[in-house]
Amino acid sequence: MVRPTLNAIQYIEELNRLLRLDPSYRENMAFVPYPNGTTGRNVGGYAVTGPFDLLGVYARIAHQVAQAFDFSD
């Protein structure tokens, strides 16, 4: 089965969409482009903001997106 392909910005948008739907979501939780302030093709990855006691939630969401989508720069 072919998985949809997302660019860096779309990938981060999907991470945040699923994060906001998660029952463990709290205000200020987000995936953000890394390095800070980068956009478009300059995005090298992502970082997280918000409560670091919920790193497992971020990891679970990141795994779900990695399983559902391919990444292309």
C-alpha positions as CSV (number, residue, x, y, z in Angstrom):
1,M,0.0,0.0,0.0
2,V,1.4,3.4,-1.0
3,R,1.4,5.9,1.8
4,P,0.8,9.6,1.2
5,T,3.9,11.8,1.1
6,L,4.1,15.0,3.1
7,N,6.7,17.8,3.0
8,A,8.2,19.1,6.2
9,I,5.5,21.7,7.0
10,Q,2.7,19.3,6.1
11,Y,4.3,16.7,8.3
12,I,4.5,19.1,11.3
13,E,0.9,20.2,10.7
14,E,-0.2,16.5,10.8
15,L,1.7,15.9,14.0
16,N,-0.1,18.9,15.6
17,R,-3.5,17.9,14.2
18,L,-3.2,14.5,15.9
19,L,-1.7,15.9,19.0
20,R,-4.7,18.3,19.5
21,L,-7.1,15.3,19.1
22,D,-5.3,13.2,21.7
23,P,-7.0,12.9,25.1
24,S,-3.7,13.7,26.9
25,Y,-3.3,17.0,25.0
26,R,-2.7,20.1,27.2
27,E,-2.6,23.7,26.3
28,N,0.8,24.8,24.9
29,M,1.7,21.4,23.6
30,A,3.0,21.5,20.0
31,F,5.5,20.2,17.5
32,V,7.5,23.1,16.0
33,P,10.0,23.3,13.2
34,Y,13.7,22.9,14.0
35,P,15.9,24.8,14.0
36,N,13.7,27.5,15.6
37,G,12.3,30.0,13.0
38,T,13.0,27.9,9.9
39,T,10.4,27.5,7.2
40,G,9.8,25.5,4.0
41,R,12.8,23.6,2.7
42,N,15.1,24.8,5.5
43,V,13.2,22.8,8.2
44,G,15.6,20.2,9.5
45,G,13.2,18.4,11.8
46,Y,10.9,19.2,14.7
47,A,11.1,19.9,18.4
48,V,8.3,20.0,21.0
49,T,7.0,22.7,23.3
50,G,4.9,22.2,26.3
51,P,5.0,20.0,29.4
52,F,8.0,17.6,29.1
53,D,6.4,15.2,31.5
54,L,4.3,14.1,28.5
55,L,7.1,13.2,26.2
56,G,5.5,9.8,25.8
57,V,2.5,11.5,24.2
58,Y,4.7,13.3,21.7
59,A,6.5,10.0,20.9
60,R,3.3,8.2,20.3
61,I,2.0,10.8,18.0
62,A,5.3,11.0,16.1
63,H,5.2,7.2,15.7
64,Q,1.6,7.3,14.3
65,V,2.5,9.9,11.7
66,A,5.7,8.1,10.7
67,Q,3.7,4.9,10.1
68,A,1.0,6.6,8.1
69,F,3.0,9.0,5.9
70,D,6.2,9.2,3.9
71,F,8.4,12.3,4.1
72,S,9.8,14.3,1.2
73,D,11.7,17.5,1.3
